[in-house]
Amino acid sequence: MADSGPSADRPAPPGTEPPRRFRPRLRYELLDCALHGHALLGTDAAGLRPKDAVFARDAGGLRWYRCLRCDSWVALPPPEHASRRYPPEPGEVILPLRGRPLRDRWVLRLIAVDRLIHFLLLSALAATIFIFATNKAALNAEFTRLLTQLQGAFGGPVNSSSHGIVHDLRRLFAISVRNLYLVGAGVAVYACIEAADAVGLWLGKRWAEYLTFLATVVFVPYEVYELTKSVSALKVLALVINLLIVGYLLVAKRLFGVRGGGQAERAEREADAGWAAIERATPAASASPDQPATASPPPASASRPRHLS
């Protein structure tokens, strides 16, 4: 399919821009199509109308279908057993995401996976605390017995300093059962918050972005304080990831009115999604599509929106 090239009103299709030297651009449309296949429309239609040239054209005995996600054109034979006369009307189709909305979905789902890992770890920790609190007396007795045997074998105290695992276990057993249950409940509640974050972000909910931002930023000062006590690669990595998440949600997703807030975010989404964005990137027709002899309105059942994956 011939194209007259990109312009200010009609940007280059995904994957056709010249590479930038220092900032290579990841095309999420191409990645999504690689995983889920092209989003083609009109593959079940017997004929095409002039307005259907946006997404399908007949030429050279083949029908060229345009992917509504990545703008690739795929040549296929016309359908032998069409289930409808014409492709559905634009209002009947729920278009796949593209542009910045698709990029945001990928990033938010990566954050959702991170929140899911947090949920699993916190759930395991909460369960461990509850089990320890329930069996504290028996565990304390067993710990004391083992410590006494070790002291007898070594002829003195095993650990008399204020550091080490024995010191930490003594401090742990000194915590009351009531406080252990409170700590376990707090960890369980935070695990539930992380689970809500994961589900909401995976579904692209705006409230989940705010919840994730607050649940993440509240622990940043604690993570910085931990680094002042001791530095480790895991602590630094956790802090960097959380700062990146906070920065992305605040700036790219325009939370709390930043960069125009939700209204600007919705306007940006509408500019990159929908039929208007597709028409801006549509090449000029190189051949007139074949017209059927007669036209009949689509059946009533075709008025329901169709999802294109």
ZABARO-385290 format. One record per residue (C-alpha): x negated, y negated, z; residue in three letters; residue number from 1. Coordinates in steps of 0.25 Angstrom, whole numbers, plus 5000, padded with zeros to 4 digits. Example, Ala and Ser with C-alpha at 12.3 -4.5 7.8 and 13.67 -1.06 7.14 Angstrom:
2
<voti u="4951" v="5018" w="5031" code="ALA" pos="1"/>
<voti u="4945" v="5004" w="5029" code="SER" pos="2"/>
// end
This chain:
309
<voti u="5000" v="5000" w="5000" code="MET" pos="1"/>
<voti u="4994" v="4987" w="4996" code="ALA" pos="2"/>
<voti u="4993" v="4976" w="5006" code="ASP" pos="3"/>
<voti u="4989" v="4961" w="5004" code="SER" pos="4"/>
<voti u="4981" v="4961" w="5016" code="GLY" pos="5"/>
<voti u="4983" v="4955" w="5030" code="PRO" pos="6"/>
<voti u="4987" v="4941" w="5033" code="SER" pos="7"/>
<voti u="4992" v="4932" w="5045" code="ALA" pos="8"/>
<voti u="5006" v="4937" w="5043" code="ASP" pos="9"/>
<voti u="5003" v="4951" w="5039" code="ARG" pos="10"/>
<voti u="4992" v="4957" w="5048" code="PRO" pos="11"/>
<voti u="4983" v="4969" w="5043" code="ALA" pos="12"/>
<voti u="4989" v="4982" w="5046" code="PRO" pos="13"/>
<voti u="4983" v="4990" w="5057" code="PRO" pos="14"/>
<voti u="4969" v="4996" w="5054" code="GLY" pos="15"/>
<voti u="4967" v="4986" w="5042" code="THR" pos="16"/>
<voti u="4960" v="4974" w="5049" code="GLU" pos="17"/>
<voti u="4945" v="4973" w="5048" code="PRO" pos="18"/>
<voti u="4938" v="4978" w="5060" code="PRO" pos="19"/>
<voti u="4933" v="4967" w="5070" code="ARG" pos="20"/>
<voti u="4919" v="4968" w="5074" code="ARG" pos="21"/>
<voti u="4920" v="4967" w="5089" code="PHE" pos="22"/>
<voti u="4935" v="4971" w="5092" code="ARG" pos="23"/>
<voti u="4939" v="4983" w="5084" code="PRO" pos="24"/>
<voti u="4954" v="4984" w="5084" code="ARG" pos="25"/>
<voti u="4962" v="4996" w="5089" code="LEU" pos="26"/>
<voti u="4974" v="4998" w="5080" code="ARG" pos="27"/>
<voti u="4984" v="5005" w="5089" code="TYR" pos="28"/>
<voti u="4994" v="5007" w="5078" code="GLU" pos="29"/>
<voti u="4984" v="5016" w="5071" code="LEU" pos="30"/>
<voti u="4982" v="5023" w="5084" code="LEU" pos="31"/>
<voti u="4996" v="5025" w="5087" code="ASP" pos="32"/>
<voti u="4999" v="5030" w="5073" code="CYS" pos="33"/>
<voti u="4987" v="5040" w="5074" code="ALA" pos="34"/>
<voti u="4994" v="5046" w="5086" code="LEU" pos="35"/>
<voti u="5009" v="5045" w="5083" code="HIS" pos="36"/>
<voti u="5009" v="5044" w="5067" code="GLY" pos="37"/>
<voti u="5014" v="5033" w="5058" code="HIS" pos="38"/>
<voti u="5027" v="5026" w="5061" code="ALA" pos="39"/>
<voti u="5034" v="5027" w="5047" code="LEU" pos="40"/>
<voti u="5048" v="5023" w="5044" code="LEU" pos="41"/>
<voti u="5057" v="5027" w="5032" code="GLY" pos="42"/>
<voti u="5051" v="5041" w="5030" code="THR" pos="43"/>
<voti u="5065" v="5047" w="5031" code="ASP" pos="44"/>
<voti u="5072" v="5037" w="5021" code="ALA" pos="45"/>
<voti u="5075" v="5040" w="5007" code="ALA" pos="46"/>
<voti u="5073" v="5026" w="5002" code="GLY" pos="47"/>
<voti u="5067" v="5012" w="5005" code="LEU" pos="48"/>
<voti u="5072" v="4998" w="5004" code="ARG" pos="49"/>
<voti u="5063" v="4986" w="5001" code="PRO" pos="50"/>
<voti u="5063" v="4982" w="5016" code="LYS" pos="51"/>
<voti u="5057" v="4995" w="5019" code="ASP" pos="52"/>
<voti u="5044" v="4992" w="5012" code="ALA" pos="53"/>
<voti u="5039" v="4987" w="5026" code="VAL" pos="54"/>
<voti u="5037" v="5002" w="5030" code="PHE" pos="55"/>
<voti u="5040" v="5011" w="5018" code="ALA" pos="56"/>
<voti u="5038" v="5010" w="5003" code="ARG" pos="57"/>
<voti u="5039" v="5019" w="4991" code="ASP" pos="58"/>
<voti u="5028" v="5019" w="4981" code="ALA" pos="59"/>
<voti u="5022" v="5029" w="4971" code="GLY" pos="60"/>
<voti u="5032" v="5040" w="4975" code="GLY" pos="61"/>
<voti u="5028" v="5039" w="4990" code="LEU" pos="62"/>
<voti u="5034" v="5032" w="5001" code="ARG" pos="63"/>
<voti u="5024" v="5023" w="5009" code="TRP" pos="64"/>
<voti u="5027" v="5022" w="5024" code="TYR" pos="65"/>
<voti u="5021" v="5011" w="5033" code="ARG" pos="66"/>
<voti u="5018" v="5015" w="5047" code="CYS" pos="67"/>
<voti u="5025" v="5005" w="5056" code="LEU" pos="68"/>
<voti u="5014" v="5005" w="5066" code="ARG" pos="69"/>
<voti u="5001" v="5005" w="5059" code="CYS" pos="70"/>
<voti u="5005" v="5000" w="5045" code="ASP" pos="71"/>
<voti u="4999" v="5012" w="5038" code="SER" pos="72"/>
<voti u="5006" v="5016" w="5025" code="TRP" pos="73"/>
<voti u="5009" v="5031" w="5023" code="VAL" pos="74"/>
<voti u="5013" v="5037" w="5010" code="ALA" pos="75"/>
<voti u="5023" v="5049" w="5010" code="LEU" pos="76"/>
<voti u="5033" v="5055" w="5000" code="PRO" pos="77"/>
<voti u="5047" v="5049" w="5001" code="PRO" pos="78"/>
<voti u="5056" v="5058" w="5011" code="PRO" pos="79"/>
<voti u="5063" v="5070" w="5004" code="GLU" pos="80"/>
<voti u="5074" v="5071" w="5013" code="HIS" pos="81"/>
<voti u="5077" v="5057" w="5019" code="ALA" pos="82"/>
<voti u="5086" v="5055" w="5031" code="SER" pos="83"/>
<voti u="5090" v="5041" w="5027" code="ARG" pos="84"/>
<voti u="5091" v="5032" w="5015" code="ARG" pos="85"/>
<voti u="5082" v="5020" w="5020" code="TYR" pos="86"/>
<voti u="5073" v="5018" w="5032" code="PRO" pos="87"/>
<voti u="5079" v="5013" w="5045" code="PRO" pos="88"/>
<voti u="5081" v="4998" w="5046" code="GLU" pos="89"/>
<voti u="5070" v="4990" w="5054" code="PRO" pos="90"/>
<voti u="5080" v="4988" w="5066" code="GLY" pos="91"/>
<voti u="5081" v="5004" w="5067" code="GLU" pos="92"/>
<voti u="5066" v="5006" w="5069" code="VAL" pos="93"/>
<voti u="5058" v="5005" w="5082" code="ILE" pos="94"/>
<voti u="5045" v="5001" w="5077" code="LEU" pos="95"/>
<voti u="5032" v="5007" w="5083" code="PRO" pos="96"/>
<voti u="5023" v="4998" w="5090" code="LEU" pos="97"/>
<voti u="5011" v="4991" w="5083" code="ARG" pos="98"/>
<voti u="5001" v="4980" w="5086" code="GLY" pos="99"/>
<voti u="5000" v="4974" w="5100" code="ARG" pos="100"/>
<voti u="5012" v="4981" w="5106" code="PRO" pos="101"/>
<voti u="5006" v="4995" w="5101" code="LEU" pos="102"/>
<voti u="4992" v="4991" w="5107" code="ARG" pos="103"/>
<voti u="4999" v="4987" w="5120" code="ASP" pos="104"/>
<voti u="5006" v="5001" w="5121" code="ARG" pos="105"/>
<voti u="4993" v="5008" w="5119" code="TRP" pos="106"/>
<voti u="4986" v="5000" w="5130" code="VAL" pos="107"/>
<voti u="4998" v="5001" w="5140" code="LEU" pos="108"/>
<voti u="4998" v="5016" w="5138" code="ARG" pos="109"/>
<voti u="4984" v="5017" w="5141" code="LEU" pos="110"/>
<voti u="4986" v="5009" w="5154" code="ILE" pos="111"/>
<voti u="4998" v="5018" w="5156" code="ALA" pos="112"/>
<voti u="4989" v="5030" w="5156" code="VAL" pos="113"/>
<voti u="4979" v="5023" w="5166" code="ASP" pos="114"/>
<voti u="4991" v="5021" w="5175" code="ARG" pos="115"/>
<voti u="4995" v="5036" w="5173" code="LEU" pos="116"/>
<voti u="4982" v="5040" w="5178" code="ILE" pos="117"/>
<voti u="4983" v="5031" w="5190" code="HIS" pos="118"/>
<voti u="4996" v="5037" w="5193" code="PHE" pos="119"/>
<voti u="4991" v="5051" w="5193" code="LEU" pos="120"/>
<voti u="4979" v="5048" w="5202" code="LEU" pos="121"/>
<voti u="4987" v="5040" w="5212" code="LEU" pos="122"/>
<voti u="4998" v="5051" w="5212" code="SER" pos="123"/>
<voti u="4987" v="5061" w="5215" code="ALA" pos="124"/>
<voti u="4981" v="5052" w="5226" code="LEU" pos="125"/>
<voti u="4995" v="5049" w="5232" code="ALA" pos="126"/>
<voti u="4998" v="5064" w="5233" code="ALA" pos="127"/>
<voti u="4984" v="5066" w="5239" code="THR" pos="128"/>
<voti u="4987" v="5056" w="5250" code="ILE" pos="129"/>
<voti u="5000" v="5062" w="5253" code="PHE" pos="130"/>
<voti u="4995" v="5076" w="5254" code="ILE" pos="131"/>
<voti u="4983" v="5071" w="5263" code="PHE" pos="132"/>
<voti u="4993" v="5063" w="5272" code="ALA" pos="133"/>
<voti u="5002" v="5076" w="5273" code="THR" pos="134"/>
<voti u="4990" v="5085" w="5277" code="ASN" pos="135"/>
<voti u="4982" v="5075" w="5284" code="LYS" pos="136"/>
<voti u="4981" v="5082" w="5298" code="ALA" pos="137"/>
<voti u="4977" v="5095" w="5292" code="ALA" pos="138"/>
<voti u="4967" v="5089" w="5283" code="LEU" pos="139"/>
<voti u="4961" v="5081" w="5294" code="ASN" pos="140"/>
<voti u="4960" v="5093" w="5303" code="ALA" pos="141"/>
<voti u="4953" v="5101" w="5291" code="GLU" pos="142"/>
<voti u="4944" v="5089" w="5289" code="PHE" pos="143"/>
<voti u="4940" v="5088" w="5303" code="THR" pos="144"/>
<voti u="4937" v="5103" w="5304" code="ARG" pos="145"/>
<voti u="4928" v="5102" w="5291" code="LEU" pos="146"/>
<voti u="4921" v="5090" w="5297" code="LEU" pos="147"/>
<voti u="4918" v="5097" w="5310" code="THR" pos="148"/>
<voti u="4913" v="5109" w="5303" code="GLN" pos="149"/>
<voti u="4903" v="5101" w="5295" code="LEU" pos="150"/>
<voti u="4899" v="5093" w="5307" code="GLN" pos="151"/>
<voti u="4896" v="5106" w="5314" code="GLY" pos="152"/>
<voti u="4888" v="5111" w="5302" code="ALA" pos="153"/>
<voti u="4880" v="5099" w="5300" code="PHE" pos="154"/>
<voti u="4878" v="5097" w="5315" code="GLY" pos="155"/>
<voti u="4884" v="5083" w="5316" code="GLY" pos="156"/>
<voti u="4893" v="5073" w="5309" code="PRO" pos="157"/>
<voti u="4894" v="5075" w="5294" code="VAL" pos="158"/>
<voti u="4897" v="5060" w="5291" code="ASN" pos="159"/>
<voti u="4895" v="5049" w="5301" code="SER" pos="160"/>
<voti u="4895" v="5037" w="5291" code="SER" pos="161"/>
<voti u="4906" v="5028" w="5287" code="SER" pos="162"/>
<voti u="4905" v="5033" w="5273" code="HIS" pos="163"/>
<voti u="4907" v="5047" w="5265" code="GLY" pos="164"/>
<voti u="4918" v="5056" w="5263" code="ILE" pos="165"/>
<voti u="4919" v="5061" w="5278" code="VAL" pos="166"/>
<voti u="4921" v="5046" w="5282" code="HIS" pos="167"/>
<voti u="4932" v="5044" w="5271" code="ASP" pos="168"/>
<voti u="4939" v="5057" w="5275" code="LEU" pos="169"/>
<voti u="4939" v="5053" w="5290" code="ARG" pos="170"/>
<voti u="4945" v="5039" w="5286" code="ARG" pos="171"/>
<voti u="4956" v="5046" w="5277" code="LEU" pos="172"/>
<voti u="4960" v="5055" w="5289" code="PHE" pos="173"/>
<voti u="4961" v="5043" w="5298" code="ALA" pos="174"/>
<voti u="4972" v="5037" w="5290" code="ILE" pos="175"/>
<voti u="4986" v="5040" w="5295" code="SER" pos="176"/>
<voti u="4996" v="5049" w="5288" code="VAL" pos="177"/>
<voti u="5006" v="5037" w="5287" code="ARG" pos="178"/>
<voti u="4995" v="5028" w="5280" code="ASN" pos="179"/>
<voti u="4992" v="5040" w="5271" code="LEU" pos="180"/>
<voti u="5006" v="5041" w="5266" code="TYR" pos="181"/>
<voti u="5007" v="5026" w="5264" code="LEU" pos="182"/>
<voti u="4994" v="5026" w="5256" code="VAL" pos="183"/>
<voti u="5000" v="5038" w="5248" code="GLY" pos="184"/>
<voti u="5013" v="5031" w="5246" code="ALA" pos="185"/>
<voti u="5006" v="5019" w="5241" code="GLY" pos="186"/>
<voti u="4997" v="5027" w="5231" code="VAL" pos="187"/>
<voti u="5010" v="5034" w="5226" code="ALA" pos="188"/>
<voti u="5017" v="5021" w="5224" code="VAL" pos="189"/>
<voti u="5005" v="5016" w="5216" code="TYR" pos="190"/>
<voti u="5005" v="5029" w="5208" code="ALA" pos="191"/>
<voti u="5020" v="5026" w="5204" code="CYS" pos="192"/>
<voti u="5017" v="5012" w="5200" code="ILE" pos="193"/>
<voti u="5006" v="5018" w="5191" code="GLU" pos="194"/>
<voti u="5016" v="5028" w="5185" code="ALA" pos="195"/>
<voti u="5026" v="5017" w="5182" code="ALA" pos="196"/>
<voti u="5014" v="5009" w="5175" code="ASP" pos="197"/>
<voti u="5011" v="5021" w="5167" code="ALA" pos="198"/>
<voti u="5025" v="5023" w="5162" code="VAL" pos="199"/>
<voti u="5028" v="5009" w="5160" code="GLY" pos="200"/>
<voti u="5016" v="5006" w="5152" code="LEU" pos="201"/>
<voti u="5017" v="5018" w="5143" code="TRP" pos="202"/>
<voti u="5031" v="5013" w="5140" code="LEU" pos="203"/>
<voti u="5026" v="4999" w="5138" code="GLY" pos="204"/>
<voti u="5035" v="4992" w="5149" code="LYS" pos="205"/>
<voti u="5032" v="4978" w="5152" code="ARG" pos="206"/>
<voti u="5034" v="4980" w="5167" code="TRP" pos="207"/>
<voti u="5024" v="4991" w="5167" code="ALA" pos="208"/>
<voti u="5013" v="4981" w="5162" code="GLU" pos="209"/>
<voti u="5016" v="4972" w="5174" code="TYR" pos="210"/>
<voti u="5016" v="4984" w="5184" code="LEU" pos="211"/>
<voti u="5003" v="4989" w="5179" code="THR" pos="212"/>
<voti u="4997" v="4975" w="5179" code="PHE" pos="213"/>
<voti u="5001" v="4973" w="5194" code="LEU" pos="214"/>
<voti u="4997" v="4987" w="5198" code="ALA" pos="215"/>
<voti u="4984" v="4986" w="5192" code="THR" pos="216"/>
<voti u="4980" v="4972" w="5196" code="VAL" pos="217"/>
<voti u="4983" v="4974" w="5210" code="VAL" pos="218"/>
<voti u="4972" v="4984" w="5212" code="PHE" pos="219"/>
<voti u="4961" v="4976" w="5204" code="VAL" pos="220"/>
<voti u="4956" v="4969" w="5217" code="PRO" pos="221"/>
<voti u="4955" v="4982" w="5224" code="TYR" pos="222"/>
<voti u="4947" v="4988" w="5213" code="GLU" pos="223"/>
<voti u="4938" v="4976" w="5213" code="VAL" pos="224"/>
<voti u="4936" v="4977" w="5228" code="TYR" pos="225"/>
<voti u="4933" v="4992" w="5226" code="GLU" pos="226"/>
<voti u="4922" v="4988" w="5216" code="LEU" pos="227"/>
<voti u="4915" v="4979" w="5227" code="THR" pos="228"/>
<voti u="4914" v="4991" w="5236" code="LYS" pos="229"/>
<voti u="4908" v="5000" w="5226" code="SER" pos="230"/>
<voti u="4907" v="5001" w="5211" code="VAL" pos="231"/>
<voti u="4910" v="5013" w="5203" code="SER" pos="232"/>
<voti u="4913" v="5016" w="5188" code="ALA" pos="233"/>
<voti u="4927" v="5020" w="5191" code="LEU" pos="234"/>
<voti u="4931" v="5008" w="5199" code="LYS" pos="235"/>
<voti u="4925" v="4999" w="5188" code="VAL" pos="236"/>
<voti u="4933" v="5006" w="5177" code="LEU" pos="237"/>
<voti u="4946" v="5006" w="5185" code="ALA" pos="238"/>
<voti u="4944" v="4991" w="5187" code="LEU" pos="239"/>
<voti u="4941" v="4988" w="5173" code="VAL" pos="240"/>
<voti u="4953" v="4996" w="5168" code="ILE" pos="241"/>
<voti u="4963" v="4989" w="5178" code="ASN" pos="242"/>
<voti u="4957" v="4975" w="5174" code="LEU" pos="243"/>
<voti u="4959" v="4979" w="5159" code="LEU" pos="244"/>
<voti u="4973" v="4983" w="5162" code="ILE" pos="245"/>
<voti u="4977" v="4971" w="5169" code="VAL" pos="246"/>
<voti u="4970" v="4962" w="5159" code="GLY" pos="247"/>
<voti u="4978" v="4969" w="5147" code="TYR" pos="248"/>
<voti u="4991" v="4968" w="5154" code="LEU" pos="249"/>
<voti u="4990" v="4954" w="5158" code="LEU" pos="250"/>
<voti u="4984" v="4948" w="5145" code="VAL" pos="251"/>
<voti u="4989" v="4958" w="5134" code="ALA" pos="252"/>
<voti u="5003" v="4961" w="5140" code="LYS" pos="253"/>
<voti u="5004" v="4946" w="5144" code="ARG" pos="254"/>
<voti u="5009" v="4950" w="5159" code="LEU" pos="255"/>
<voti u="5014" v="4939" w="5168" code="PHE" pos="256"/>
<voti u="5015" v="4929" w="5157" code="GLY" pos="257"/>
<voti u="5001" v="4929" w="5152" code="VAL" pos="258"/>
<voti u="4999" v="4925" w="5137" code="ARG" pos="259"/>
<voti u="5014" v="4923" w="5136" code="GLY" pos="260"/>
<voti u="5019" v="4934" w="5144" code="GLY" pos="261"/>
<voti u="5029" v="4944" w="5140" code="GLY" pos="262"/>
<voti u="5036" v="4935" w="5130" code="GLN" pos="263"/>
<voti u="5022" v="4934" w="5122" code="ALA" pos="264"/>
<voti u="5020" v="4949" w="5123" code="GLU" pos="265"/>
<voti u="5034" v="4952" w="5117" code="ARG" pos="266"/>
<voti u="5031" v="4942" w="5106" code="ALA" pos="267"/>
<voti u="5018" v="4948" w="5103" code="GLU" pos="268"/>
<voti u="5024" v="4962" w="5103" code="ARG" pos="269"/>
<voti u="5035" v="4958" w="5093" code="GLU" pos="270"/>
<voti u="5024" v="4951" w="5084" code="ALA" pos="271"/>
<voti u="5017" v="4965" w="5083" code="ASP" pos="272"/>
<voti u="5029" v="4974" w="5083" code="ALA" pos="273"/>
<voti u="5042" v="4975" w="5075" code="GLY" pos="274"/>
<voti u="5045" v="4974" w="5060" code="TRP" pos="275"/>
<voti u="5040" v="4960" w="5059" code="ALA" pos="276"/>
<voti u="5026" v="4964" w="5062" code="ALA" pos="277"/>
<voti u="5027" v="4976" w="5052" code="ILE" pos="278"/>
<voti u="5032" v="4967" w="5041" code="GLU" pos="279"/>
<voti u="5020" v="4957" w="5044" code="ARG" pos="280"/>
<voti u="5010" v="4969" w="5041" code="ALA" pos="281"/>
<voti u="5018" v="4974" w="5029" code="THR" pos="282"/>
<voti u="5011" v="4974" w="5016" code="PRO" pos="283"/>
<voti u="5018" v="4969" w="5003" code="ALA" pos="284"/>
<voti u="5025" v="4979" w="4995" code="ALA" pos="285"/>
<voti u="5018" v="4985" w="4983" code="SER" pos="286"/>
<voti u="5029" v="4992" w="4977" code="ALA" pos="287"/>
<voti u="5044" v="4991" w="4978" code="SER" pos="288"/>
<voti u="5050" v="5003" w="4986" code="PRO" pos="289"/>
<voti u="5060" v="5012" w="4979" code="ASP" pos="290"/>
<voti u="5075" v="5008" w="4982" code="GLN" pos="291"/>
<voti u="5085" v="5019" w="4983" code="PRO" pos="292"/>
<voti u="5097" v="5018" w="4974" code="ALA" pos="293"/>
<voti u="5107" v="5016" w="4986" code="THR" pos="294"/>
<voti u="5107" v="5012" w="5000" code="ALA" pos="295"/>
<voti u="5115" v="5017" w="5012" code="SER" pos="296"/>
<voti u="5115" v="5011" w="5026" code="PRO" pos="297"/>
<voti u="5108" v="5020" w="5036" code="PRO" pos="298"/>
<voti u="5116" v="5028" w="5045" code="PRO" pos="299"/>
<voti u="5121" v="5023" w="5059" code="ALA" pos="300"/>
<voti u="5111" v="5032" w="5066" code="SER" pos="301"/>
<voti u="5100" v="5025" w="5059" code="ALA" pos="302"/>
<voti u="5102" v="5013" w="5067" code="SER" pos="303"/>
<voti u="5095" v="5018" w="5079" code="ARG" pos="304"/>
<voti u="5081" v="5013" w="5080" code="PRO" pos="305"/>
<voti u="5070" v="5023" w="5076" code="ARG" pos="306"/>
<voti u="5057" v="5024" w="5083" code="HIS" pos="307"/>
<voti u="5044" v="5025" w="5075" code="LEU" pos="308"/>
<voti u="5033" v="5031" w="5083" code="SER" pos="309"/>
// end
